[in-house]
Amino acid sequence: MYAIRGAISVEANTVKNISAATKELMKSLMQENSLQEEDLISIITTATADLNKAYPGKALRELGYNITPILCMQEMKVENSSKKMIRLLVHVDREKNKNQVKHQYLKDAKKLRPDLVD
């Protein structure tokens, strides 16, 4: 078992933007790591407090992730932290060396973990 992290900035606090960003991040994470839903154990999503128009988990269900448990949480409020950000933590039922995992940090989220961005 291993975990994959990802994050993406969201343009605006709308259902459309939250959904589109979540889907973009999940598609990238799955494609870059050559995964199928059957490989997933669970998904934890977080959103910053300024994103409150939709659950990221709903967007994942719209992509067809219907048998994987999904939990949506609000990101911890920390002074001067990033705004309008969605994060994913995906648990995978496969074996892979941690340094082979392709974490995904898209758009303004690239600055969160520049060490993991290609």
Biopython code that builds the backbone (N, CA, C, O; Angstrom):
import numpy as np
from Bio.PDB.StructureBuilder import StructureBuilder

atoms = [
    (1, "MET", "N", (0.849, -1.177, 0.000)),
    (1, "MET", "CA", (0.000, 0.000, 0.000)),
    (1, "MET", "C", (0.889, 1.233, 0.000)),
    (1, "MET", "O", (1.954, 1.250, 0.616)),
    (2, "TYR", "N", (0.433, 2.259, -0.699)),
    (2, "TYR", "CA", (1.117, 3.548, -0.658)),
    (2, "TYR", "C", (0.098, 4.664, -0.852)),
    (2, "TYR", "O", (-1.066, 4.398, -1.153)),
    (3, "ALA", "N", (0.524, 5.897, -0.684)),
    (3, "ALA", "CA", (-0.358, 7.052, -0.817)),
    (3, "ALA", "C", (0.220, 8.031, -1.833)),
    (3, "ALA", "O", (1.433, 8.139, -2.011)),
    (4, "ILE", "N", (-0.692, 8.739, -2.489)),
    (4, "ILE", "CA", (-0.314, 9.774, -3.446)),
    (4, "ILE", "C", (-0.955, 11.076, -2.999)),
    (4, "ILE", "O", (-2.127, 11.113, -2.624)),
    (5, "ARG", "N", (-0.169, 12.143, -3.044)),
    (5, "ARG", "CA", (-0.665, 13.474, -2.700)),
    (5, "ARG", "C", (-0.865, 14.287, -3.964)),
    (5, "ARG", "O", (-0.204, 14.069, -4.979)),
    (6, "GLY", "N", (-1.787, 15.224, -3.879)),
    (6, "GLY", "CA", (-1.999, 16.156, -4.969)),
    (6, "GLY", "C", (-2.698, 17.392, -4.468)),
    (6, "GLY", "O", (-3.380, 17.365, -3.444)),
    (7, "ALA", "N", (-2.523, 18.486, -5.202)),
    (7, "ALA", "CA", (-3.200, 19.737, -4.868)),
    (7, "ALA", "C", (-3.373, 20.546, -6.141)),
    (7, "ALA", "O", (-2.609, 20.418, -7.098)),
    (8, "ILE", "N", (-4.399, 21.382, -6.119)),
    (8, "ILE", "CA", (-4.674, 22.258, -7.259)),
    (8, "ILE", "C", (-5.336, 23.528, -6.745)),
    (8, "ILE", "O", (-6.148, 23.483, -5.822)),
    (9, "SER", "N", (-4.992, 24.642, -7.337)),
    (9, "SER", "CA", (-5.663, 25.894, -7.007)),
    (9, "SER", "C", (-6.955, 25.982, -7.814)),
    (9, "SER", "O", (-7.061, 25.435, -8.911)),
    (10, "VAL", "N", (-7.921, 26.674, -7.253)),
    (10, "VAL", "CA", (-9.232, 26.834, -7.872)),
    (10, "VAL", "C", (-9.424, 28.305, -8.196)),
    (10, "VAL", "O", (-9.144, 29.176, -7.373)),
    (11, "GLU", "N", (-9.903, 28.570, -9.397)),
    (11, "GLU", "CA", (-10.034, 29.949, -9.862)),
    (11, "GLU", "C", (-11.036, 30.764, -9.047)),
    (11, "GLU", "O", (-10.761, 31.907, -8.684)),
    (12, "ALA", "N", (-12.201, 30.172, -8.760)),
    (12, "ALA", "CA", (-13.255, 30.894, -8.044)),
    (12, "ALA", "C", (-14.091, 29.916, -7.229)),
    (12, "ALA", "O", (-14.144, 28.724, -7.530)),
    (13, "ASN", "N", (-14.732, 30.431, -6.210)),
    (13, "ASN", "CA", (-15.571, 29.625, -5.325)),
    (13, "ASN", "C", (-16.934, 29.396, -5.973)),
    (13, "ASN", "O", (-17.940, 29.962, -5.548)),
    (14, "THR", "N", (-16.951, 28.561, -7.003)),
    (14, "THR", "CA", (-18.200, 28.186, -7.663)),
    (14, "THR", "C", (-18.236, 26.672, -7.786)),
    (14, "THR", "O", (-17.196, 26.014, -7.768)),
    (15, "VAL", "N", (-19.439, 26.125, -7.912)),
    (15, "VAL", "CA", (-19.578, 24.683, -8.091)),
    (15, "VAL", "C", (-18.801, 24.247, -9.327)),
    (15, "VAL", "O", (-18.090, 23.243, -9.300)),
    (16, "LYS", "N", (-18.939, 25.000, -10.401)),
    (16, "LYS", "CA", (-18.276, 24.657, -11.662)),
    (16, "LYS", "C", (-16.755, 24.627, -11.517)),
    (16, "LYS", "O", (-16.114, 23.684, -11.980)),
    (17, "ASN", "N", (-16.172, 25.638, -10.884)),
    (17, "ASN", "CA", (-14.716, 25.704, -10.739)),
    (17, "ASN", "C", (-14.176, 24.656, -9.773)),
    (17, "ASN", "O", (-13.127, 24.064, -10.029)),
    (18, "ILE", "N", (-14.873, 24.420, -8.673)),
    (18, "ILE", "CA", (-14.440, 23.407, -7.710)),
    (18, "ILE", "C", (-14.491, 22.025, -8.357)),
    (18, "ILE", "O", (-13.565, 21.227, -8.216)),
    (19, "SER", "N", (-15.576, 21.756, -9.060)),
    (19, "SER", "CA", (-15.725, 20.468, -9.727)),
    (19, "SER", "C", (-14.661, 20.267, -10.807)),
    (19, "SER", "O", (-14.027, 19.214, -10.872)),
    (20, "ALA", "N", (-14.471, 21.269, -11.642)),
    (20, "ALA", "CA", (-13.490, 21.162, -12.735)),
    (20, "ALA", "C", (-12.076, 20.959, -12.203)),
    (20, "ALA", "O", (-11.331, 20.135, -12.733)),
    (21, "ALA", "N", (-11.700, 21.696, -11.168)),
    (21, "ALA", "CA", (-10.350, 21.574, -10.608)),
    (21, "ALA", "C", (-10.149, 20.200, -9.975)),
    (21, "ALA", "O", (-9.103, 19.578, -10.160)),
    (22, "THR", "N", (-11.138, 19.730, -9.234)),
    (22, "THR", "CA", (-11.042, 18.412, -8.600)),
    (22, "THR", "C", (-10.872, 17.322, -9.652)),
    (22, "THR", "O", (-10.027, 16.438, -9.509)),
    (23, "LYS", "N", (-11.673, 17.390, -10.703)),
    (23, "LYS", "CA", (-11.599, 16.392, -11.771)),
    (23, "LYS", "C", (-10.255, 16.447, -12.483)),
    (23, "LYS", "O", (-9.670, 15.407, -12.786)),
    (24, "GLU", "N", (-9.765, 17.640, -12.751)),
    (24, "GLU", "CA", (-8.460, 17.782, -13.414)),
    (24, "GLU", "C", (-7.357, 17.154, -12.571)),
    (24, "GLU", "O", (-6.507, 16.432, -13.093)),
    (25, "LEU", "N", (-7.370, 17.424, -11.275)),
    (25, "LEU", "CA", (-6.354, 16.880, -10.383)),
    (25, "LEU", "C", (-6.436, 15.354, -10.314)),
    (25, "LEU", "O", (-5.412, 14.676, -10.399)),
    (26, "MET", "N", (-7.634, 14.818, -10.161)),
    (26, "MET", "CA", (-7.774, 13.367, -10.037)),
    (26, "MET", "C", (-7.375, 12.663, -11.326)),
    (26, "MET", "O", (-6.698, 11.636, -11.286)),
    (27, "LYS", "N", (-7.783, 13.198, -12.458)),
    (27, "LYS", "CA", (-7.413, 12.600, -13.742)),
    (27, "LYS", "C", (-5.900, 12.585, -13.916)),
    (27, "LYS", "O", (-5.336, 11.593, -14.378)),
    (28, "SER", "N", (-5.248, 13.671, -13.550)),
    (28, "SER", "CA", (-3.791, 13.757, -13.662)),
    (28, "SER", "C", (-3.120, 12.744, -12.741)),
    (28, "SER", "O", (-2.190, 12.048, -13.147)),
    (29, "LEU", "N", (-3.590, 12.666, -11.513)),
    (29, "LEU", "CA", (-3.024, 11.740, -10.534)),
    (29, "LEU", "C", (-3.153, 10.293, -11.015)),
    (29, "LEU", "O", (-2.202, 9.519, -10.918)),
    (30, "MET", "N", (-4.319, 9.932, -11.527)),
    (30, "MET", "CA", (-4.559, 8.565, -11.988)),
    (30, "MET", "C", (-3.736, 8.248, -13.238)),
    (30, "MET", "O", (-3.137, 7.177, -13.337)),
    (31, "GLN", "N", (-3.709, 9.171, -14.176)),
    (31, "GLN", "CA", (-2.987, 8.949, -15.429)),
    (31, "GLN", "C", (-1.483, 8.860, -15.186)),
    (31, "GLN", "O", (-0.833, 7.940, -15.683)),
    (32, "GLU", "N", (-0.933, 9.785, -14.445)),
    (32, "GLU", "CA", (0.516, 9.824, -14.224)),
    (32, "GLU", "C", (1.024, 8.633, -13.428)),
    (32, "GLU", "O", (2.202, 8.282, -13.502)),
    (33, "ASN", "N", (0.122, 8.007, -12.660)),
    (33, "ASN", "CA", (0.513, 6.844, -11.858)),
    (33, "ASN", "C", (-0.044, 5.534, -12.403)),
    (33, "ASN", "O", (0.057, 4.496, -11.749)),
    (34, "SER", "N", (-0.631, 5.577, -13.596)),
    (34, "SER", "CA", (-1.163, 4.388, -14.278)),
    (34, "SER", "C", (-2.093, 3.569, -13.371)),
    (34, "SER", "O", (-1.894, 2.369, -13.181)),
    (35, "LEU", "N", (-3.106, 4.239, -12.820)),
    (35, "LEU", "CA", (-4.019, 3.594, -11.885)),
    (35, "LEU", "C", (-5.424, 3.463, -12.450)),
    (35, "LEU", "O", (-5.828, 4.198, -13.351)),
    (36, "GLN", "N", (-6.162, 2.496, -11.888)),
    (36, "GLN", "CA", (-7.586, 2.306, -12.147)),
    (36, "GLN", "C", (-8.304, 2.385, -10.799)),
    (36, "GLN", "O", (-7.673, 2.247, -9.751)),
    (37, "GLU", "N", (-9.607, 2.602, -10.821)),
    (37, "GLU", "CA", (-10.337, 2.709, -9.554)),
    (37, "GLU", "C", (-10.151, 1.475, -8.687)),
    (37, "GLU", "O", (-10.096, 1.587, -7.463)),
    (38, "GLU", "N", (-10.054, 0.317, -9.290)),
    (38, "GLU", "CA", (-9.898, -0.923, -8.525)),
    (38, "GLU", "C", (-8.622, -0.914, -7.671)),
    (38, "GLU", "O", (-8.523, -1.660, -6.697)),
    (39, "ASP", "N", (-7.654, -0.076, -8.033)),
    (39, "ASP", "CA", (-6.397, 0.025, -7.293)),
    (39, "ASP", "C", (-6.523, 0.873, -6.030)),
    (39, "ASP", "O", (-5.638, 0.846, -5.175)),
    (40, "LEU", "N", (-7.611, 1.621, -5.907)),
    (40, "LEU", "CA", (-7.739, 2.589, -4.820)),
    (40, "LEU", "C", (-8.379, 1.986, -3.579)),
    (40, "LEU", "O", (-9.302, 1.176, -3.660)),
    (41, "ILE", "N", (-7.863, 2.402, -2.432)),
    (41, "ILE", "CA", (-8.433, 1.997, -1.145)),
    (41, "ILE", "C", (-9.398, 3.071, -0.663)),
    (41, "ILE", "O", (-10.539, 2.772, -0.311)),
    (42, "SER", "N", (-8.943, 4.323, -0.647)),
    (42, "SER", "CA", (-9.772, 5.437, -0.200)),
    (42, "SER", "C", (-9.166, 6.748, -0.670)),
    (42, "SER", "O", (-8.003, 6.813, -1.069)),
    (43, "ILE", "N", (-9.994, 7.804, -0.611)),
    (43, "ILE", "CA", (-9.564, 9.142, -1.006)),
    (43, "ILE", "C", (-9.992, 10.125, 0.077)),
    (43, "ILE", "O", (-11.153, 10.146, 0.485)),
    (44, "ILE", "N", (-9.057, 10.928, 0.532)),
    (44, "ILE", "CA", (-9.361, 12.024, 1.454)),
    (44, "ILE", "C", (-9.187, 13.317, 0.678)),
    (44, "ILE", "O", (-8.147, 13.545, 0.059)),
    (45, "THR", "N", (-10.211, 14.165, 0.713)),
    (45, "THR", "CA", (-10.121, 15.464, 0.069)),
    (45, "THR", "C", (-10.179, 16.548, 1.134)),
    (45, "THR", "O", (-10.862, 16.409, 2.148)),
    (46, "THR", "N", (-9.447, 17.629, 0.884)),
    (46, "THR", "CA", (-9.588, 18.809, 1.728)),
    (46, "THR", "C", (-9.750, 20.016, 0.819)),
    (46, "THR", "O", (-9.275, 20.035, -0.317)),
    (47, "ALA", "N", (-10.427, 21.013, 1.344)),
    (47, "ALA", "CA", (-10.576, 22.287, 0.651)),
    (47, "ALA", "C", (-10.360, 23.400, 1.666)),
    (47, "ALA", "O", (-10.726, 23.275, 2.834)),
    (48, "THR", "N", (-9.766, 24.479, 1.205)),
    (48, "THR", "CA", (-9.595, 25.626, 2.091)),
    (48, "THR", "C", (-10.971, 26.218, 2.404)),
    (48, "THR", "O", (-11.929, 26.006, 1.661)),
    (49, "ALA", "N", (-11.060, 26.957, 3.506)),
    (49, "ALA", "CA", (-12.346, 27.473, 3.988)),
    (49, "ALA", "C", (-13.030, 28.404, 2.995)),
    (49, "ALA", "O", (-14.244, 28.594, 3.068)),
    (50, "ASP", "N", (-12.280, 28.982, 2.077)),
    (50, "ASP", "CA", (-12.879, 29.897, 1.103)),
    (50, "ASP", "C", (-13.518, 29.165, -0.078)),
    (50, "ASP", "O", (-14.051, 29.804, -0.985)),
    (51, "LEU", "N", (-13.470, 27.840, -0.075)),
    (51, "LEU", "CA", (-14.150, 27.020, -1.090)),
    (51, "LEU", "C", (-15.289, 26.266, -0.411)),
    (51, "LEU", "O", (-15.084, 25.192, 0.155)),
    (52, "ASN", "N", (-16.478, 26.830, -0.471)),
    (52, "ASN", "CA", (-17.602, 26.237, 0.259)),
    (52, "ASN", "C", (-18.865, 26.063, -0.584)),
    (52, "ASN", "O", (-19.956, 25.913, -0.035)),
    (53, "LYS", "N", (-18.730, 26.080, -1.898)),
    (53, "LYS", "CA", (-19.899, 25.941, -2.773)),
    (53, "LYS", "C", (-20.157, 24.499, -3.207)),
    (53, "LYS", "O", (-21.241, 24.190, -3.701)),
    (54, "ALA", "N", (-19.162, 23.604, -3.027)),
    (54, "ALA", "CA", (-19.330, 22.209, -3.448)),
    (54, "ALA", "C", (-18.320, 21.324, -2.734)),
    (54, "ALA", "O", (-17.250, 21.775, -2.325)),
    (55, "TYR", "N", (-18.683, 20.058, -2.596)),
    (55, "TYR", "CA", (-17.764, 19.064, -2.060)),
    (55, "TYR", "C", (-16.894, 18.519, -3.195)),
    (55, "TYR", "O", (-17.425, 18.132, -4.235)),
    (56, "PRO", "N", (-15.570, 18.481, -3.018)),
    (56, "PRO", "CA", (-14.729, 17.847, -4.036)),
    (56, "PRO", "C", (-15.107, 16.384, -4.267)),
    (56, "PRO", "O", (-14.973, 15.882, -5.383)),
    (57, "GLY", "N", (-15.570, 15.706, -3.239)),
    (57, "GLY", "CA", (-15.965, 14.310, -3.367)),
    (57, "GLY", "C", (-17.098, 14.109, -4.359)),
    (57, "GLY", "O", (-17.157, 13.074, -5.024)),
    (58, "LYS", "N", (-17.981, 15.058, -4.469)),
    (58, "LYS", "CA", (-19.084, 14.969, -5.442)),
    (58, "LYS", "C", (-18.523, 14.935, -6.859)),
    (58, "LYS", "O", (-19.011, 14.183, -7.703)),
    (59, "ALA", "N", (-17.509, 15.741, -7.121)),
    (59, "ALA", "CA", (-16.878, 15.750, -8.448)),
    (59, "ALA", "C", (-16.224, 14.398, -8.738)),
    (59, "ALA", "O", (-16.262, 13.918, -9.871)),
    (60, "LEU", "N", (-15.629, 13.789, -7.719)),
    (60, "LEU", "CA", (-15.014, 12.473, -7.905)),
    (60, "LEU", "C", (-16.076, 11.423, -8.218)),
    (60, "LEU", "O", (-15.847, 10.542, -9.046)),
    (61, "ARG", "N", (-17.226, 11.507, -7.571)),
    (61, "ARG", "CA", (-18.326, 10.584, -7.868)),
    (61, "ARG", "C", (-18.800, 10.784, -9.317)),
    (61, "ARG", "O", (-19.131, 9.819, -10.006)),
    (62, "GLU", "N", (-18.828, 12.033, -9.763)),
    (62, "GLU", "CA", (-19.232, 12.324, -11.141)),
    (62, "GLU", "C", (-18.247, 11.724, -12.143)),
    (62, "GLU", "O", (-18.626, 11.427, -13.276)),
    (63, "LEU", "N", (-16.993, 11.544, -11.743)),
    (63, "LEU", "CA", (-15.999, 10.891, -12.603)),
    (63, "LEU", "C", (-16.181, 9.375, -12.625)),
    (63, "LEU", "O", (-15.582, 8.684, -13.449)),
    (64, "GLY", "N", (-17.009, 8.863, -11.718)),
    (64, "GLY", "CA", (-17.266, 7.422, -11.690)),
    (64, "GLY", "C", (-16.624, 6.690, -10.527)),
    (64, "GLY", "O", (-16.675, 5.461, -10.479)),
    (65, "TYR", "N", (-16.027, 7.401, -9.596)),
    (65, "TYR", "CA", (-15.430, 6.753, -8.429)),
    (65, "TYR", "C", (-16.537, 6.472, -7.416)),
    (65, "TYR", "O", (-16.715, 7.204, -6.443)),
    (66, "ASN", "N", (-17.270, 5.398, -7.669)),
    (66, "ASN", "CA", (-18.452, 5.089, -6.871)),
    (66, "ASN", "C", (-18.246, 3.980, -5.855)),
    (66, "ASN", "O", (-19.059, 3.832, -4.943)),
    (67, "ILE", "N", (-17.174, 3.189, -5.985)),
    (67, "ILE", "CA", (-16.958, 2.109, -5.015)),
    (67, "ILE", "C", (-15.831, 2.440, -4.040)),
    (67, "ILE", "O", (-15.584, 1.686, -3.099)),
    (68, "THR", "N", (-15.154, 3.551, -4.257)),
    (68, "THR", "CA", (-14.046, 3.960, -3.396)),
    (68, "THR", "C", (-14.566, 4.893, -2.302)),
    (68, "THR", "O", (-15.233, 5.879, -2.616)),
    (69, "PRO", "N", (-14.284, 4.615, -1.037)),
    (69, "PRO", "CA", (-14.687, 5.532, 0.025)),
    (69, "PRO", "C", (-13.989, 6.889, -0.145)),
    (69, "PRO", "O", (-12.784, 6.959, -0.387)),
    (70, "ILE", "N", (-14.778, 7.962, -0.011)),
    (70, "ILE", "CA", (-14.263, 9.328, -0.147)),
    (70, "ILE", "C", (-14.678, 10.128, 1.077)),
    (70, "ILE", "O", (-15.835, 10.074, 1.496)),
    (71, "LEU", "N", (-13.751, 10.860, 1.645)),
    (71, "LEU", "CA", (-14.018, 11.713, 2.795)),
    (71, "LEU", "C", (-13.639, 13.141, 2.443)),
    (71, "LEU", "O", (-12.533, 13.387, 1.961)),
    (72, "CYS", "N", (-14.539, 14.083, 2.676)),
    (72, "CYS", "CA", (-14.269, 15.504, 2.421)),
    (72, "CYS", "C", (-14.086, 16.225, 3.755)),
    (72, "CYS", "O", (-14.876, 16.053, 4.683)),
    (73, "MET", "N", (-13.036, 17.030, 3.832)),
    (73, "MET", "CA", (-12.733, 17.762, 5.061)),
    (73, "MET", "C", (-12.328, 19.181, 4.717)),
    (73, "MET", "O", (-11.917, 19.470, 3.593)),
    (74, "GLN", "N", (-12.451, 20.069, 5.707)),
    (74, "GLN", "CA", (-11.964, 21.428, 5.523)),
    (74, "GLN", "C", (-10.499, 21.484, 5.942)),
    (74, "GLN", "O", (-10.112, 20.944, 6.978)),
    (75, "GLU", "N", (-9.701, 22.143, 5.122)),
    (75, "GLU", "CA", (-8.275, 22.318, 5.406)),
    (75, "GLU", "C", (-8.107, 23.147, 6.685)),
    (75, "GLU", "O", (-8.885, 24.065, 6.941)),
    (76, "MET", "N", (-7.111, 22.824, 7.464)),
    (76, "MET", "CA", (-6.790, 23.559, 8.673)),
    (76, "MET", "C", (-6.525, 25.035, 8.343)),
    (76, "MET", "O", (-5.845, 25.337, 7.363)),
    (77, "LYS", "N", (-7.052, 25.937, 9.146)),
    (77, "LYS", "CA", (-6.853, 27.372, 8.929)),
    (77, "LYS", "C", (-5.530, 27.801, 9.559)),
    (77, "LYS", "O", (-5.363, 27.750, 10.778)),
    (78, "VAL", "N", (-4.605, 28.218, 8.720)),
    (78, "VAL", "CA", (-3.294, 28.672, 9.178)),
    (78, "VAL", "C", (-3.044, 30.061, 8.599)),
    (78, "VAL", "O", (-3.319, 30.304, 7.424)),
    (79, "GLU", "N", (-2.528, 30.961, 9.411)),
    (79, "GLU", "CA", (-2.236, 32.321, 8.935)),
    (79, "GLU", "C", (-1.363, 32.299, 7.696)),
    (79, "GLU", "O", (-0.403, 31.532, 7.614)),
    (80, "ASN", "N", (-1.701, 33.143, 6.731)),
    (80, "ASN", "CA", (-0.932, 33.330, 5.498)),
    (80, "ASN", "C", (-0.793, 32.067, 4.648)),
    (80, "ASN", "O", (0.149, 31.942, 3.865)),
    (81, "SER", "N", (-1.720, 31.144, 4.802)),
    (81, "SER", "CA", (-1.651, 29.922, 3.985)),
    (81, "SER", "C", (-2.319, 30.162, 2.628)),
    (81, "SER", "O", (-2.943, 31.199, 2.403)),
    (82, "SER", "N", (-2.177, 29.195, 1.742)),
    (82, "SER", "CA", (-2.719, 29.301, 0.391)),
    (82, "SER", "C", (-4.235, 29.425, 0.412)),
    (82, "SER", "O", (-4.910, 28.871, 1.279)),
    (83, "LYS", "N", (-4.746, 30.155, -0.550)),
    (83, "LYS", "CA", (-6.190, 30.339, -0.698)),
    (83, "LYS", "C", (-6.698, 29.491, -1.857)),
    (83, "LYS", "O", (-5.940, 29.116, -2.752)),
    (84, "LYS", "N", (-8.000, 29.196, -1.823)),
    (84, "LYS", "CA", (-8.695, 28.468, -2.896)),
    (84, "LYS", "C", (-7.894, 27.252, -3.376)),
    (84, "LYS", "O", (-7.486, 27.178, -4.535)),
    (85, "MET", "N", (-7.683, 26.312, -2.468)),
    (85, "MET", "CA", (-6.856, 25.138, -2.751)),
    (85, "MET", "C", (-7.616, 23.862, -2.393)),
    (85, "MET", "O", (-8.240, 23.769, -1.336)),
    (86, "ILE", "N", (-7.552, 22.899, -3.280)),
    (86, "ILE", "CA", (-8.085, 21.555, -3.026)),
    (86, "ILE", "C", (-6.904, 20.601, -2.969)),
    (86, "ILE", "O", (-5.996, 20.669, -3.798)),
    (87, "ARG", "N", (-6.923, 19.713, -1.987)),
    (87, "ARG", "CA", (-5.869, 18.708, -1.844)),
    (87, "ARG", "C", (-6.495, 17.318, -1.829)),
    (87, "ARG", "O", (-7.613, 17.133, -1.349)),
    (88, "LEU", "N", (-5.765, 16.350, -2.359)),
    (88, "LEU", "CA", (-6.186, 14.954, -2.335)),
    (88, "LEU", "C", (-5.106, 14.101, -1.696)),
    (88, "LEU", "O", (-3.915, 14.344, -1.889)),
    (89, "LEU", "N", (-5.520, 13.117, -0.948)),
    (89, "LEU", "CA", (-4.646, 12.071, -0.442)),
    (89, "LEU", "C", (-5.308, 10.763, -0.844)),
    (89, "LEU", "O", (-6.373, 10.414, -0.334)),
    (90, "VAL", "N", (-4.670, 10.040, -1.764)),
    (90, "VAL", "CA", (-5.239, 8.829, -2.323)),
    (90, "VAL", "C", (-4.425, 7.630, -1.848)),
    (90, "VAL", "O", (-3.211, 7.575, -2.043)),
    (91, "HIS", "N", (-5.105, 6.670, -1.224)),
    (91, "HIS", "CA", (-4.468, 5.448, -0.748)),
    (91, "HIS", "C", (-4.621, 4.372, -1.812)),
    (91, "HIS", "O", (-5.722, 4.122, -2.301)),
    (92, "VAL", "N", (-3.510, 3.739, -2.165)),
    (92, "VAL", "CA", (-3.472, 2.798, -3.284)),
    (92, "VAL", "C", (-3.087, 1.405, -2.788)),
    (92, "VAL", "O", (-2.168, 1.244, -1.986)),
    (93, "ASP", "N", (-3.812, 0.407, -3.285)),
    (93, "ASP", "CA", (-3.564, -0.986, -2.925)),
    (93, "ASP", "C", (-2.654, -1.630, -3.975)),
    (93, "ASP", "O", (-3.074, -2.496, -4.743)),
    (94, "ARG", "N", (-1.426, -1.193, -3.984)),
    (94, "ARG", "CA", (-0.374, -1.723, -4.864)),
    (94, "ARG", "C", (0.939, -1.537, -4.127)),
    (94, "ARG", "O", (1.002, -0.890, -3.081)),
    (95, "GLU", "N", (1.972, -2.112, -4.686)),
    (95, "GLU", "CA", (3.299, -1.895, -4.125)),
    (95, "GLU", "C", (4.093, -1.032, -5.081)),
    (95, "GLU", "O", (4.126, -1.277, -6.287)),
    (96, "LYS", "N", (4.725, -0.026, -4.528)),
    (96, "LYS", "CA", (5.562, 0.865, -5.323)),
    (96, "LYS", "C", (6.523, 1.556, -4.374)),
    (96, "LYS", "O", (6.147, 1.922, -3.260)),
    (97, "ASN", "N", (7.736, 1.733, -4.800)),
    (97, "ASN", "CA", (8.715, 2.474, -4.021)),
    (97, "ASN", "C", (8.256, 3.925, -3.916)),
    (97, "ASN", "O", (7.812, 4.503, -4.908)),
    (98, "LYS", "N", (8.354, 4.508, -2.750)),
    (98, "LYS", "CA", (7.868, 5.876, -2.541)),
    (98, "LYS", "C", (8.473, 6.877, -3.518)),
    (98, "LYS", "O", (7.805, 7.837, -3.903)),
    (99, "ASN", "N", (9.709, 6.676, -3.920)),
    (99, "ASN", "CA", (10.325, 7.641, -4.838)),
    (99, "ASN", "C", (9.849, 7.465, -6.278)),
    (99, "ASN", "O", (10.245, 8.239, -7.150)),
    (100, "GLN", "N", (9.012, 6.467, -6.546)),
    (100, "GLN", "CA", (8.433, 6.264, -7.882)),
    (100, "GLN", "C", (7.037, 6.873, -8.016)),
    (100, "GLN", "O", (6.504, 6.969, -9.122)),
    (101, "VAL", "N", (6.449, 7.282, -6.898)),
    (101, "VAL", "CA", (5.110, 7.860, -6.904)),
    (101, "VAL", "C", (5.165, 9.245, -7.540)),
    (101, "VAL", "O", (6.058, 10.040, -7.246)),
    (102, "LYS", "N", (4.209, 9.520, -8.406)),
    (102, "LYS", "CA", (4.166, 10.817, -9.090)),
    (102, "LYS", "C", (3.060, 11.671, -8.479)),
    (102, "LYS", "O", (1.920, 11.668, -8.945)),
    (103, "HIS", "N", (3.421, 12.402, -7.429)),
    (103, "HIS", "CA", (2.487, 13.321, -6.790)),
    (103, "HIS", "C", (2.164, 14.434, -7.788)),
    (103, "HIS", "O", (2.983, 14.776, -8.640)),
    (104, "GLN", "N", (0.962, 14.993, -7.669)),
    (104, "GLN", "CA", (0.516, 15.992, -8.636)),
    (104, "GLN", "C", (0.207, 17.316, -7.949)),
    (104, "GLN", "O", (-0.676, 17.390, -7.095)),
    (105, "TYR", "N", (0.929, 18.343, -8.322)),
    (105, "TYR", "CA", (0.694, 19.701, -7.829)),
    (105, "TYR", "C", (0.498, 20.585, -9.043)),
    (105, "TYR", "O", (1.439, 20.854, -9.789)),
    (106, "LEU", "N", (-0.749, 21.040, -9.237)),
    (106, "LEU", "CA", (-1.118, 21.736, -10.460)),
    (106, "LEU", "C", (-1.450, 23.204, -10.207)),
    (106, "LEU", "O", (-1.871, 23.588, -9.116)),
    (107, "LYS", "N", (-1.254, 23.995, -11.223)),
    (107, "LYS", "CA", (-1.535, 25.438, -11.209)),
    (107, "LYS", "C", (-0.740, 26.093, -10.078)),
    (107, "LYS", "O", (0.452, 25.823, -9.937)),
    (108, "ASP", "N", (-1.374, 26.948, -9.271)),
    (108, "ASP", "CA", (-0.652, 27.645, -8.200)),
    (108, "ASP", "C", (-0.200, 26.710, -7.080)),
    (108, "ASP", "O", (0.614, 27.104, -6.245)),
    (109, "ALA", "N", (-0.704, 25.499, -7.047)),
    (109, "ALA", "CA", (-0.290, 24.532, -6.020)),
    (109, "ALA", "C", (1.144, 24.070, -6.224)),
    (109, "ALA", "O", (1.734, 23.474, -5.323)),
    (110, "LYS", "N", (1.710, 24.333, -7.389)),
    (110, "LYS", "CA", (3.112, 23.954, -7.637)),
    (110, "LYS", "C", (4.048, 24.554, -6.594)),
    (110, "LYS", "O", (5.071, 23.958, -6.258)),
    (111, "LYS", "N", (3.704, 25.718, -6.088)),
    (111, "LYS", "CA", (4.570, 26.364, -5.100)),
    (111, "LYS", "C", (4.511, 25.700, -3.721)),
    (111, "LYS", "O", (5.359, 25.965, -2.868)),
    (112, "LEU", "N", (3.506, 24.834, -3.501)),
    (112, "LEU", "CA", (3.404, 24.131, -2.223)),
    (112, "LEU", "C", (4.514, 23.100, -2.049)),
    (112, "LEU", "O", (5.060, 22.943, -0.956)),
    (113, "ARG", "N", (4.845, 22.400, -3.131)),
    (113, "ARG", "CA", (5.869, 21.364, -3.082)),
    (113, "ARG", "C", (6.736, 21.408, -4.347)),
    (113, "ARG", "O", (6.672, 20.498, -5.174)),
    (114, "PRO", "N", (7.534, 22.448, -4.496)),
    (114, "PRO", "CA", (8.371, 22.549, -5.702)),
    (114, "PRO", "C", (9.329, 21.375, -5.850)),
    (114, "PRO", "O", (9.783, 21.080, -6.956)),
    (115, "ASP", "N", (9.637, 20.709, -4.756)),
    (115, "ASP", "CA", (10.530, 19.553, -4.800)),
    (115, "ASP", "C", (9.881, 18.345, -5.473)),
    (115, "ASP", "O", (10.582, 17.413, -5.869)),
    (116, "LEU", "N", (8.557, 18.347, -5.609)),
    (116, "LEU", "CA", (7.852, 17.218, -6.210)),
    (116, "LEU", "C", (7.283, 17.532, -7.600)),
    (116, "LEU", "O", (6.647, 16.680, -8.220)),
    (117, "VAL", "N", (7.511, 18.731, -8.073)),
    (117, "VAL", "CA", (6.987, 19.143, -9.379)),
    (117, "VAL", "C", (8.071, 18.995, -10.425)),
    (117, "VAL", "O", (9.210, 19.420, -10.231)),
    (118, "ASP", "N", (7.693, 18.377, -11.551)),
    (118, "ASP", "CA", (8.646, 18.210, -12.658)),
    (118, "ASP", "C", (8.897, 19.518, -13.373)),
    (118, "ASP", "O", (9.672, 19.560, -14.329)),
]
sb = StructureBuilder()
sb.init_structure("model")
sb.init_model(0)
sb.init_chain("A")
sb.init_seg("    ")
for serial, (resi, resn, name, xyz) in enumerate(atoms, 1):
    if name == "N":
        sb.init_residue(resn, " ", resi, " ")
    sb.init_atom(name, np.array(xyz, "f"), 0.0, 1.0, " ", f" {name:<3s}", serial, name[0])
structure = sb.get_structure()
